[in-house]
Amino acid sequence: MKCKCGCGREVATPATGRPGEYSSASCRKRAQRQRERAVQLELALESGVTKVNEEALPSGETPVQVEG
Ligand SMILES: [Zn+2]
């Protein structure tokens, strides 16, 4: 089983106990940080999109429809 952090190292599976998901503690931390960053990036993108939409459609104005 390969390390989940993406370093490509093989995770040693102990004979007893649960098999680890990461090759080492630093791998686990790295993966955790990457996940946190991904979530923060997602939130930033979402808030950014919301802001752009609000600017594009000011309250009280109807969206312009292009016919044709
Ligand atoms: Zn790793």
N, CA, C, O and the ligand as a Tripos MOL2 file, in Angstrom:
@<TRIPOS>MOLECULE
protein
  273   271    69     0     0
PROTEIN
NO_CHARGES

@<TRIPOS>ATOM
      1 N           0.8370   -1.1950    0.0000 N.3       1 MET1
      2 CA          0.0000    0.0000    0.0000 C.3       1 MET1
      3 C           0.8760    1.2500    0.0000 C.2       1 MET1
      4 O           1.8290    1.3700    0.7700 O.2       1 MET1
      5 N           0.5180    2.1790   -0.8940 N.am      2 LYS2
      6 CA          1.3380    3.3920   -1.0360 C.3       2 LYS2
      7 C           0.8930    4.4580   -0.0330 C.2       2 LYS2
      8 O          -0.2520    4.4990    0.4170 O.2       2 LYS2
      9 N           1.8520    5.3040    0.2860 N.am      3 CYS3
     10 CA          1.5770    6.3880    1.2320 C.3       3 CYS3
     11 C           0.5230    7.3310    0.6420 C.2       3 CYS3
     12 O           0.5320    7.6350   -0.5510 O.2       3 CYS3
     13 N          -0.3670    7.7740    1.4980 N.am      4 LYS4
     14 CA         -1.4910    8.5970    1.0170 C.3       4 LYS4
     15 C          -1.0890   10.0310    0.6970 C.2       4 LYS4
     16 O          -1.8090   10.7380   -0.0080 O.2       4 LYS4
     17 N           0.0740   10.4660    1.2190 N.am      5 CYS5
     18 CA          0.4620   11.8640    1.0120 C.3       5 CYS5
     19 C           0.9450   12.0840   -0.4120 C.2       5 CYS5
     20 O           1.0630   13.2240   -0.8620 O.2       5 CYS5
     21 N           1.2250   10.9990   -1.1220 N.am      6 GLY6
     22 CA          1.6220   11.1510   -2.5130 C.3       6 GLY6
     23 C           3.1190   11.1280   -2.7180 C.2       6 GLY6
     24 O           3.5920   11.4280   -3.8150 O.2       6 GLY6
     25 N           3.8900   10.7760   -1.6790 N.am      7 CYS7
     26 CA          5.3430   10.7430   -1.8170 C.3       7 CYS7
     27 C           5.7650    9.4850   -2.5650 C.2       7 CYS7
     28 O           6.8970    9.3950   -3.0400 O.2       7 CYS7
     29 N           4.8570    8.5100   -2.6730 N.am      8 GLY8
     30 CA          5.1530    7.3250   -3.4480 C.3       8 GLY8
     31 C           5.8230    6.2220   -2.6550 C.2       8 GLY8
     32 O           6.1030    5.1500   -3.1910 O.2       8 GLY8
     33 N           6.0800    6.4750   -1.3880 N.am      9 ARG9
     34 CA          6.7380    5.4540   -0.5730 C.3       9 ARG9
     35 C           5.7410    4.3970   -0.1310 C.2       9 ARG9
     36 O           4.5500    4.6540    0.0400 O.2       9 ARG9
     37 N           6.2710    3.2150    0.0450 N.am     10 GLU10
     38 CA          5.4180    2.1080    0.4650 C.3      10 GLU10
     39 C           5.2140    2.1770    1.9760 C.2      10 GLU10
     40 O           6.1660    2.3730    2.7310 O.2      10 GLU10
     41 N           3.9700    2.0130    2.4060 N.am     11 VAL11
     42 CA          3.6750    2.0440    3.8340 C.3      11 VAL11
     43 C           3.8110    0.6400    4.3870 C.2      11 VAL11
     44 O           3.2050   -0.3080    3.8870 O.2      11 VAL11
     45 N           4.6190    0.5270    5.4280 N.am     12 ALA12
     46 CA          4.8200   -0.7800    6.0540 C.3      12 ALA12
     47 C           3.5640   -1.1810    6.8080 C.2      12 ALA12
     48 O           3.0490   -0.4270    7.6340 O.2      12 ALA12
     49 N           3.0860   -2.3650    6.5140 N.am     13 THR13
     50 CA          1.8940   -2.8500    7.2030 C.3      13 THR13
     51 C           2.3030   -3.7370    8.3710 C.2      13 THR13
     52 O           2.8820   -4.8030    8.1650 O.2      13 THR13
     53 N           2.0150   -3.3190    9.5640 N.am     14 PRO14
     54 CA          2.3890   -4.1230   10.7330 C.3      14 PRO14
     55 C           1.5790   -5.4060   10.8050 C.2      14 PRO14
     56 O           0.4320   -5.4600   10.3600 O.2      14 PRO14
     57 N           2.1880   -6.4320   11.3700 N.am     15 ALA15
     58 CA          1.4990   -7.7110   11.4890 C.3      15 ALA15
     59 C           0.2810   -7.5720   12.4000 C.2      15 ALA15
     60 O          -0.7550   -8.2020   12.1860 O.2      15 ALA15
     61 N           0.4340   -6.7460   13.4030 N.am     16 THR16
     62 CA         -0.6950   -6.5300   14.3150 C.3      16 THR16
     63 C          -1.0900   -5.0600   14.2730 C.2      16 THR16
     64 O          -0.2710   -4.1970   13.9590 O.2      16 THR16
     65 N          -2.3180   -4.7900   14.5820 N.am     17 GLY17
     66 CA         -2.7900   -3.4070   14.5980 C.3      17 GLY17
     67 C          -3.2400   -2.9710   13.2190 C.2      17 GLY17
     68 O          -3.1710   -3.7310   12.2530 O.2      17 GLY17
     69 N          -3.6960   -1.7450   13.1450 N.am     18 ARG18
     70 CA         -4.2160   -1.2330   11.8790 C.3      18 ARG18
     71 C          -3.0800   -0.8440   10.9520 C.2      18 ARG18
     72 O          -2.0620   -0.3150   11.3980 O.2      18 ARG18
     73 N          -3.2460   -1.0980    9.6910 N.am     19 PRO19
     74 CA         -2.2390   -0.6410    8.7220 C.3      19 PRO19
     75 C          -2.2560    0.8750    8.6120 C.2      19 PRO19
     76 O          -3.3180    1.4970    8.5970 O.2      19 PRO19
     77 N          -1.0760    1.4590    8.5360 N.am     20 GLY20
     78 CA         -0.9960    2.9170    8.4790 C.3      20 GLY20
     79 C          -1.3330    3.4270    7.0950 C.2      20 GLY20
     80 O          -1.1720    2.7200    6.1000 O.2      20 GLY20
     81 N          -1.7960    4.6480    7.0440 N.am     21 GLU21
     82 CA         -2.1130    5.2590    5.7570 C.3      21 GLU21
     83 C          -0.9400    6.0570    5.2230 C.2      21 GLU21
     84 O          -0.8610    6.3320    4.0260 O.2      21 GLU21
     85 N          -0.0300    6.4270    6.1080 N.am     22 TYR22
     86 CA          1.1060    7.2560    5.7070 C.3      22 TYR22
     87 C           2.4140    6.5790    6.0860 C.2      22 TYR22
     88 O           2.4900    5.7880    7.0260 O.2      22 TYR22
     89 N           3.4320    6.9200    5.3190 N.am     23 SER23
     90 CA          4.7310    6.3110    5.5370 C.3      23 SER23
     91 C           5.3400    6.7630    6.8500 C.2      23 SER23
     92 O           6.0390    5.9940    7.5100 O.2      23 SER23
     93 N           5.0800    8.0090    7.2370 N.am     24 SER24
     94 CA          5.6350    8.5210    8.4870 C.3      24 SER24
     95 C           4.7470    9.6380    9.0170 C.2      24 SER24
     96 O           3.7930   10.0590    8.3620 O.2      24 SER24
     97 N           5.0780   10.1070   10.2080 N.am     25 ALA25
     98 CA          4.2670   11.1650   10.8210 C.3      25 ALA25
     99 C           4.3190   12.4340    9.9850 C.2      25 ALA25
    100 O           3.3220   13.1460    9.8660 O.2      25 ALA25
    101 N           5.4920   12.7210    9.4010 N.am     26 SER26
    102 CA          5.6090   13.9410    8.5830 C.3      26 SER26
    103 C           4.7210   13.8280    7.3460 C.2      26 SER26
    104 O           4.1600   14.8190    6.8790 O.2      26 SER26
    105 N           4.6010   12.5980    6.8190 N.am     27 CYS27
    106 CA          3.7310   12.3890    5.6600 C.3      27 CYS27
    107 C           2.2840   12.6990    6.0480 C.2      27 CYS27
    108 O           1.5470   13.3250    5.2870 O.2      27 CYS27
    109 N           1.8950   12.2560    7.2300 N.am     28 ARG28
    110 CA          0.5280   12.4980    7.6740 C.3      28 ARG28
    111 C           0.2860   14.0100    7.8000 C.2      28 ARG28
    112 O          -0.7620   14.5150    7.3980 O.2      28 ARG28
    113 N           1.2640   14.7180    8.3610 N.am     29 LYS29
    114 CA          1.1040   16.1620    8.5200 C.3      29 LYS29
    115 C           1.0230   16.8530    7.1650 C.2      29 LYS29
    116 O           0.2260   17.7690    6.9610 O.2      29 LYS29
    117 N           1.8670   16.3910    6.2440 N.am     30 ARG30
    118 CA          1.8690   17.0150    4.9190 C.3      30 ARG30
    119 C           0.5040   16.8280    4.2570 C.2      30 ARG30
    120 O          -0.0620   17.7670    3.6980 O.2      30 ARG30
    121 N          -0.0070   15.6160    4.3290 N.am     31 ALA31
    122 CA         -1.2990   15.3390    3.7000 C.3      31 ALA31
    123 C          -2.3940   16.1750    4.3470 C.2      31 ALA31
    124 O          -3.2900   16.6850    3.6750 O.2      31 ALA31
    125 N          -2.3010   16.3060    5.6830 N.am     32 GLN32
    126 CA         -3.3170   17.0800    6.3880 C.3      32 GLN32
    127 C          -3.2640   18.5420    5.9530 C.2      32 GLN32
    128 O          -4.2980   19.1740    5.7380 O.2      32 GLN32
    129 N          -2.0510   19.0670    5.8280 N.am     33 ARG33
    130 CA         -1.9270   20.4780    5.4220 C.3      33 ARG33
    131 C          -2.4410   20.6670    4.0040 C.2      33 ARG33
    132 O          -3.1040   21.6580    3.6980 O.2      33 ARG33
    133 N          -2.1320   19.7160    3.1500 N.am     34 GLN34
    134 CA         -2.6030   19.8390    1.7640 C.3      34 GLN34
    135 C          -4.1230   19.8710    1.7330 C.2      34 GLN34
    136 O          -4.7320   20.6320    0.9810 O.2      34 GLN34
    137 N          -4.7260   19.0220    2.5730 N.am     35 ARG35
    138 CA         -6.1810   18.9810    2.5970 C.3      35 ARG35
    139 C          -6.7300   20.3130    3.1180 C.2      35 ARG35
    140 O          -7.6970   20.8470    2.5740 O.2      35 ARG35
    141 N          -6.1110   20.8400    4.1640 N.am     36 GLU36
    142 CA         -6.5790   22.1120    4.7120 C.3      36 GLU36
    143 C          -6.4380   23.2230    3.6760 C.2      36 GLU36
    144 O          -7.3240   24.0640    3.5200 O.2      36 GLU36
    145 N          -5.3090   23.2100    2.9750 N.am     37 ARG37
    146 CA         -5.1060   24.2370    1.9430 C.3      37 ARG37
    147 C          -6.1410   24.1080    0.8390 C.2      37 ARG37
    148 O          -6.6510   25.1070    0.3310 O.2      37 ARG37
    149 N          -6.4450   22.8770    0.4740 N.am     38 ALA38
    150 CA         -7.4270   22.6580   -0.5910 C.3      38 ALA38
    151 C          -8.7840   23.2020   -0.1610 C.2      38 ALA38
    152 O          -9.4950   23.8140   -0.9580 O.2      38 ALA38
    153 N          -9.1350   22.9790    1.0920 N.am     39 VAL39
    154 CA        -10.4290   23.4660    1.5870 C.3      39 VAL39
    155 C         -10.4380   24.9840    1.5970 C.2      39 VAL39
    156 O         -11.4170   25.6120    1.1920 O.2      39 VAL39
    157 N          -9.3220   25.5780    2.0710 N.am     40 GLN40
    158 CA         -9.2630   27.0380    2.1200 C.3      40 GLN40
    159 C          -9.3410   27.6240    0.7170 C.2      40 GLN40
    160 O         -10.0010   28.6380    0.4920 O.2      40 GLN40
    161 N          -8.6610   26.9750   -0.2210 N.am     41 LEU41
    162 CA         -8.6770   27.4630   -1.5990 C.3      41 LEU41
    163 C         -10.0960   27.3940   -2.1530 C.2      41 LEU41
    164 O         -10.5560   28.3030   -2.8440 O.2      41 LEU41
    165 N         -10.7810   26.2910   -1.8320 N.am     42 GLU42
    166 CA        -12.1510   26.1260   -2.2950 C.3      42 GLU42
    167 C         -13.0340   27.2510   -1.7390 C.2      42 GLU42
    168 O         -13.8170   27.8610   -2.4650 O.2      42 GLU42
    169 N         -12.8880   27.5070   -0.4430 N.am     43 LEU43
    170 CA        -13.6930   28.5550    0.1820 C.3      43 LEU43
    171 C         -13.3830   29.9080   -0.4540 C.2      43 LEU43
    172 O         -14.2880   30.6970   -0.7270 O.2      43 LEU43
    173 N         -12.1000   30.1670   -0.6860 N.am     44 ALA44
    174 CA        -11.7120   31.4420   -1.2800 C.3      44 ALA44
    175 C         -12.3170   31.5830   -2.6690 C.2      44 ALA44
    176 O         -12.8060   32.6480   -3.0460 O.2      44 ALA44
    177 N         -12.2750   30.4950   -3.4190 N.am     45 LEU45
    178 CA        -12.8330   30.5420   -4.7730 C.3      45 LEU45
    179 C         -14.3400   30.7600   -4.7050 C.2      45 LEU45
    180 O         -14.9020   31.5310   -5.4830 O.2      45 LEU45
    181 N         -14.9850   30.0740   -3.7690 N.am     46 GLU46
    182 CA        -16.4410   30.2140   -3.6570 C.3      46 GLU46
    183 C         -16.8060   31.6550   -3.3130 C.2      46 GLU46
    184 O         -17.6750   32.2480   -3.9520 O.2      46 GLU46
    185 N         -16.1420   32.2150   -2.3030 N.am     47 SER47
    186 CA        -16.4530   33.5930   -1.9050 C.3      47 SER47
    187 C         -16.1340   34.5500   -3.0530 C.2      47 SER47
    188 O         -16.8400   35.5370   -3.2590 O.2      47 SER47
    189 N         -15.0710   34.2530   -3.7940 N.am     48 GLY48
    190 CA        -14.7170   35.1000   -4.9260 C.3      48 GLY48
    191 C         -15.7950   35.0770   -5.9880 C.2      48 GLY48
    192 O         -16.1510   36.1170   -6.5430 O.2      48 GLY48
    193 N         -16.3150   33.8970   -6.2710 N.am     49 VAL49
    194 CA        -17.3660   33.7760   -7.2820 C.3      49 VAL49
    195 C         -18.6120   34.5070   -6.8270 C.2      49 VAL49
    196 O         -19.2620   35.1940   -7.6150 O.2      49 VAL49
    197 N         -18.9450   34.3580   -5.5530 N.am     50 THR50
    198 CA        -20.1270   35.0280   -5.0160 C.3      50 THR50
    199 C         -19.9870   36.5410   -5.1500 C.2      50 THR50
    200 O         -20.9320   37.2420   -5.5120 O.2      50 THR50
    201 N         -18.7740   37.0290   -4.8470 N.am     51 LYS51
    202 CA        -18.5460   38.4630   -4.9270 C.3      51 LYS51
    203 C         -18.7250   38.9520   -6.3600 C.2      51 LYS51
    204 O         -19.3600   39.9780   -6.6030 O.2      51 LYS51
    205 N         -18.1600   38.2110   -7.2960 N.am     52 VAL52
    206 CA        -18.2590   38.6090   -8.7050 C.3      52 VAL52
    207 C         -19.7140   38.6240   -9.1430 C.2      52 VAL52
    208 O         -20.1450   39.5260   -9.8600 O.2      52 VAL52
    209 N         -20.4780   37.6090   -8.7030 N.am     53 ASN53
    210 CA        -21.8770   37.5500   -9.0890 C.3      53 ASN53
    211 C         -22.6380   38.7560   -8.5380 C.2      53 ASN53
    212 O         -23.4860   39.3260   -9.2250 O.2      53 ASN53
    213 N         -22.3360   39.1410   -7.3080 N.am     54 GLU54
    214 CA        -23.0270   40.2720   -6.7230 C.3      54 GLU54
    215 C         -22.6950   41.5620   -7.4770 C.2      54 GLU54
    216 O         -23.5440   42.4350   -7.6550 O.2      54 GLU54
    217 N         -21.4530   41.6550   -7.9080 N.am     55 GLU55
    218 CA        -21.0610   42.8510   -8.6480 C.3      55 GLU55
    219 C         -21.7010   42.8650  -10.0360 C.2      55 GLU55
    220 O         -22.0700   43.9190  -10.5530 O.2      55 GLU55
    221 N         -21.8220   41.6980  -10.6180 N.am     56 ALA56
    222 CA        -22.3880   41.6160  -11.9600 C.3      56 ALA56
    223 C         -23.8840   41.8970  -11.9300 C.2      56 ALA56
    224 O         -24.4380   42.4470  -12.8810 O.2      56 ALA56
    225 N         -24.5340   41.5160  -10.8330 N.am     57 LEU57
    226 CA        -25.9640   41.7200  -10.7450 C.3      57 LEU57
    227 C         -26.2890   42.5460   -9.5020 C.2      57 LEU57
    228 O         -26.6040   41.9850   -8.4520 O.2      57 LEU57
    229 N         -26.2180   43.8530   -9.6090 N.am     58 PRO58
    230 CA        -26.5650   44.7040   -8.4600 C.3      58 PRO58
    231 C         -28.0300   44.5350   -8.0900 C.2      58 PRO58
    232 O         -28.8770   44.3240   -8.9580 O.2      58 PRO58
    233 N         -28.3250   44.6270   -6.8040 N.am     59 SER59
    234 CA        -29.7040   44.4280   -6.3740 C.3      59 SER59
    235 C         -30.6000   45.4990   -6.9780 C.2      59 SER59
    236 O         -30.2120   46.6660   -7.0210 O.2      59 SER59
    237 N         -31.7760   45.1340   -7.4400 N.am     60 GLY60
    238 CA        -32.7040   46.0900   -8.0200 C.3      60 GLY60
    239 C         -32.6480   46.1060   -9.5350 C.2      60 GLY60
    240 O         -33.5260   46.6660  -10.1920 O.2      60 GLY60
    241 N         -31.6320   45.5020  -10.0790 N.am     61 GLU61
    242 CA        -31.5260   45.4750  -11.5380 C.3      61 GLU61
    243 C         -31.7540   44.0630  -12.0420 C.2      61 GLU61
    244 O         -31.2670   43.0890  -11.4670 O.2      61 GLU61
    245 N         -32.4980   43.9770  -13.1190 N.am     62 THR62
    246 CA        -32.7100   42.6610  -13.6900 C.3      62 THR62
    247 C         -31.5820   42.3410  -14.6610 C.2      62 THR62
    248 O         -31.0440   43.2310  -15.3190 O.2      62 THR62
    249 N         -31.2380   41.0840  -14.7410 N.am     63 PRO63
    250 CA        -30.1560   40.7070  -15.6600 C.3      63 PRO63
    251 C         -30.5420   40.9780  -17.1110 C.2      63 PRO63
    252 O         -31.6900   40.7770  -17.5080 O.2      63 PRO63
    253 N         -29.5960   41.4230  -17.8730 N.am     64 VAL64
    254 CA        -29.8520   41.7490  -19.2790 C.3      64 VAL64
    255 C         -29.9450   40.4530  -20.0840 C.2      64 VAL64
    256 O         -29.0600   39.5990  -20.0370 O.2      64 VAL64
    257 N         -31.0200   40.3410  -20.8040 N.am     65 GLN65
    258 CA        -31.1850   39.1420  -21.6240 C.3      65 GLN65
    259 C         -30.9100   39.4910  -23.0830 C.2      65 GLN65
    260 O         -31.4370   40.4700  -23.6120 O.2      65 GLN65
    261 N         -30.1140   38.7100  -23.6920 N.am     66 VAL66
    262 CA        -29.7930   38.9380  -25.1080 C.3      66 VAL66
    263 C         -30.6500   38.0060  -25.9600 C.2      66 VAL66
    264 O         -30.5680   36.7800  -25.8790 O.2      66 VAL66
    265 N         -31.4720   38.6500  -26.7750 N.am     67 GLU67
    266 CA        -32.3020   37.8090  -27.6450 C.3      67 GLU67
    267 C         -31.7130   37.7420  -29.0260 C.2      67 GLU67
    268 O         -30.9970   38.6410  -29.4690 O.2      67 GLU67
    269 N         -32.0130   36.7140  -29.6600 N.am     68 GLY68
    270 CA        -31.4980   36.6380  -30.9850 C.3      68 GLY68
    271 C         -31.2230   35.2310  -31.3700 C.2      68 GLY68
    272 O         -30.7720   34.9730  -32.4860 O.2      68 GLY68
    273 ZN          4.3040   10.0330    2.2780 Zn       69 ZN69
@<TRIPOS>BOND
     1     1     2 1
     2     2     3 1
     3     3     4 2
     4     3     5 am
     5     5     6 1
     6     6     7 1
     7     7     8 2
     8     7     9 am
     9     9    10 1
    10    10    11 1
    11    11    12 2
    12    11    13 am
    13    13    14 1
    14    14    15 1
    15    15    16 2
    16    15    17 am
    17    17    18 1
    18    18    19 1
    19    19    20 2
    20    19    21 am
    21    21    22 1
    22    22    23 1
    23    23    24 2
    24    23    25 am
    25    25    26 1
    26    26    27 1
    27    27    28 2
    28    27    29 am
    29    29    30 1
    30    30    31 1
    31    31    32 2
    32    31    33 am
    33    33    34 1
    34    34    35 1
    35    35    36 2
    36    35    37 am
    37    37    38 1
    38    38    39 1
    39    39    40 2
    40    39    41 am
    41    41    42 1
    42    42    43 1
    43    43    44 2
    44    43    45 am
    45    45    46 1
    46    46    47 1
    47    47    48 2
    48    47    49 am
    49    49    50 1
    50    50    51 1
    51    51    52 2
    52    51    53 am
    53    53    54 1
    54    54    55 1
    55    55    56 2
    56    55    57 am
    57    57    58 1
    58    58    59 1
    59    59    60 2
    60    59    61 am
    61    61    62 1
    62    62    63 1
    63    63    64 2
    64    63    65 am
    65    65    66 1
    66    66    67 1
    67    67    68 2
    68    67    69 am
    69    69    70 1
    70    70    71 1
    71    71    72 2
    72    71    73 am
    73    73    74 1
    74    74    75 1
    75    75    76 2
    76    75    77 am
    77    77    78 1
    78    78    79 1
    79    79    80 2
    80    79    81 am
    81    81    82 1
    82    82    83 1
    83    83    84 2
    84    83    85 am
    85    85    86 1
    86    86    87 1
    87    87    88 2
    88    87    89 am
    89    89    90 1
    90    90    91 1
    91    91    92 2
    92    91    93 am
    93    93    94 1
    94    94    95 1
    95    95    96 2
    96    95    97 am
    97    97    98 1
    98    98    99 1
    99    99   100 2
   100    99   101 am
   101   101   102 1
   102   102   103 1
   103   103   104 2
   104   103   105 am
   105   105   106 1
   106   106   107 1
   107   107   108 2
   108   107   109 am
   109   109   110 1
   110   110   111 1
   111   111   112 2
   112   111   113 am
   113   113   114 1
   114   114   115 1
   115   115   116 2
   116   115   117 am
   117   117   118 1
   118   118   119 1
   119   119   120 2
   120   119   121 am
   121   121   122 1
   122   122   123 1
   123   123   124 2
   124   123   125 am
   125   125   126 1
   126   126   127 1
   127   127   128 2
   128   127   129 am
   129   129   130 1
   130   130   131 1
   131   131   132 2
   132   131   133 am
   133   133   134 1
   134   134   135 1
   135   135   136 2
   136   135   137 am
   137   137   138 1
   138   138   139 1
   139   139   140 2
   140   139   141 am
   141   141   142 1
   142   142   143 1
   143   143   144 2
   144   143   145 am
   145   145   146 1
   146   146   147 1
   147   147   148 2
   148   147   149 am
   149   149   150 1
   150   150   151 1
   151   151   152 2
   152   151   153 am
   153   153   154 1
   154   154   155 1
   155   155   156 2
   156   155   157 am
   157   157   158 1
   158   158   159 1
   159   159   160 2
   160   159   161 am
   161   161   162 1
   162   162   163 1
   163   163   164 2
   164   163   165 am
   165   165   166 1
   166   166   167 1
   167   167   168 2
   168   167   169 am
   169   169   170 1
   170   170   171 1
   171   171   172 2
   172   171   173 am
   173   173   174 1
   174   174   175 1
   175   175   176 2
   176   175   177 am
   177   177   178 1
   178   178   179 1
   179   179   180 2
   180   179   181 am
   181   181   182 1
   182   182   183 1
   183   183   184 2
   184   183   185 am
   185   185   186 1
   186   186   187 1
   187   187   188 2
   188   187   189 am
   189   189   190 1
   190   190   191 1
   191   191   192 2
   192   191   193 am
   193   193   194 1
   194   194   195 1
   195   195   196 2
   196   195   197 am
   197   197   198 1
   198   198   199 1
   199   199   200 2
   200   199   201 am
   201   201   202 1
   202   202   203 1
   203   203   204 2
   204   203   205 am
   205   205   206 1
   206   206   207 1
   207   207   208 2
   208   207   209 am
   209   209   210 1
   210   210   211 1
   211   211   212 2
   212   211   213 am
   213   213   214 1
   214   214   215 1
   215   215   216 2
   216   215   217 am
   217   217   218 1
   218   218   219 1
   219   219   220 2
   220   219   221 am
   221   221   222 1
   222   222   223 1
   223   223   224 2
   224   223   225 am
   225   225   226 1
   226   226   227 1
   227   227   228 2
   228   227   229 am
   229   229   230 1
   230   230   231 1
   231   231   232 2
   232   231   233 am
   233   233   234 1
   234   234   235 1
   235   235   236 2
   236   235   237 am
   237   237   238 1
   238   238   239 1
   239   239   240 2
   240   239   241 am
   241   241   242 1
   242   242   243 1
   243   243   244 2
   244   243   245 am
   245   245   246 1
   246   246   247 1
   247   247   248 2
   248   247   249 am
   249   249   250 1
   250   250   251 1
   251   251   252 2
   252   251   253 am
   253   253   254 1
   254   254   255 1
   255   255   256 2
   256   255   257 am
   257   257   258 1
   258   258   259 1
   259   259   260 2
   260   259   261 am
   261   261   262 1
   262   262   263 1
   263   263   264 2
   264   263   265 am
   265   265   266 1
   266   266   267 1
   267   267   268 2
   268   267   269 am
   269   269   270 1
   270   270   271 1
   271   271   272 2
@<TRIPOS>SUBSTRUCTURE
     1 MET1         2 RESIDUE 1 A MET
     2 LYS2         6 RESIDUE 1 A LYS
     3 CYS3        10 RESIDUE 1 A CYS
     4 LYS4        14 RESIDUE 1 A LYS
     5 CYS5        18 RESIDUE 1 A CYS
     6 GLY6        22 RESIDUE 1 A GLY
     7 CYS7        26 RESIDUE 1 A CYS
     8 GLY8        30 RESIDUE 1 A GLY
     9 ARG9        34 RESIDUE 1 A ARG
    10 GLU10       38 RESIDUE 1 A GLU
    11 VAL11       42 RESIDUE 1 A VAL
    12 ALA12       46 RESIDUE 1 A ALA
    13 THR13       50 RESIDUE 1 A THR
    14 PRO14       54 RESIDUE 1 A PRO
    15 ALA15       58 RESIDUE 1 A ALA
    16 THR16       62 RESIDUE 1 A THR
    17 GLY17       66 RESIDUE 1 A GLY
    18 ARG18       70 RESIDUE 1 A ARG
    19 PRO19       74 RESIDUE 1 A PRO
    20 GLY20       78 RESIDUE 1 A GLY
    21 GLU21       82 RESIDUE 1 A GLU
    22 TYR22       86 RESIDUE 1 A TYR
    23 SER23       90 RESIDUE 1 A SER
    24 SER24       94 RESIDUE 1 A SER
    25 ALA25       98 RESIDUE 1 A ALA
    26 SER26      102 RESIDUE 1 A SER
    27 CYS27      106 RESIDUE 1 A CYS
    28 ARG28      110 RESIDUE 1 A ARG
    29 LYS29      114 RESIDUE 1 A LYS
    30 ARG30      118 RESIDUE 1 A ARG
    31 ALA31      122 RESIDUE 1 A ALA
    32 GLN32      126 RESIDUE 1 A GLN
    33 ARG33      130 RESIDUE 1 A ARG
    34 GLN34      134 RESIDUE 1 A GLN
    35 ARG35      138 RESIDUE 1 A ARG
    36 GLU36      142 RESIDUE 1 A GLU
    37 ARG37      146 RESIDUE 1 A ARG
    38 ALA38      150 RESIDUE 1 A ALA
    39 VAL39      154 RESIDUE 1 A VAL
    40 GLN40      158 RESIDUE 1 A GLN
    41 LEU41      162 RESIDUE 1 A LEU
    42 GLU42      166 RESIDUE 1 A GLU
    43 LEU43      170 RESIDUE 1 A LEU
    44 ALA44      174 RESIDUE 1 A ALA
    45 LEU45      178 RESIDUE 1 A LEU
    46 GLU46      182 RESIDUE 1 A GLU
    47 SER47      186 RESIDUE 1 A SER
    48 GLY48      190 RESIDUE 1 A GLY
    49 VAL49      194 RESIDUE 1 A VAL
    50 THR50      198 RESIDUE 1 A THR
    51 LYS51      202 RESIDUE 1 A LYS
    52 VAL52      206 RESIDUE 1 A VAL
    53 ASN53      210 RESIDUE 1 A ASN
    54 GLU54      214 RESIDUE 1 A GLU
    55 GLU55      218 RESIDUE 1 A GLU
    56 ALA56      222 RESIDUE 1 A ALA
    57 LEU57      226 RESIDUE 1 A LEU
    58 PRO58      230 RESIDUE 1 A PRO
    59 SER59      234 RESIDUE 1 A SER
    60 GLY60      238 RESIDUE 1 A GLY
    61 GLU61      242 RESIDUE 1 A GLU
    62 THR62      246 RESIDUE 1 A THR
    63 PRO63      250 RESIDUE 1 A PRO
    64 VAL64      254 RESIDUE 1 A VAL
    65 GLN65      258 RESIDUE 1 A GLN
    66 VAL66      262 RESIDUE 1 A VAL
    67 GLU67      266 RESIDUE 1 A GLU
    68 GLY68      270 RESIDUE 1 A GLY
    69 ZN69       273 GROUP 0 **** ****
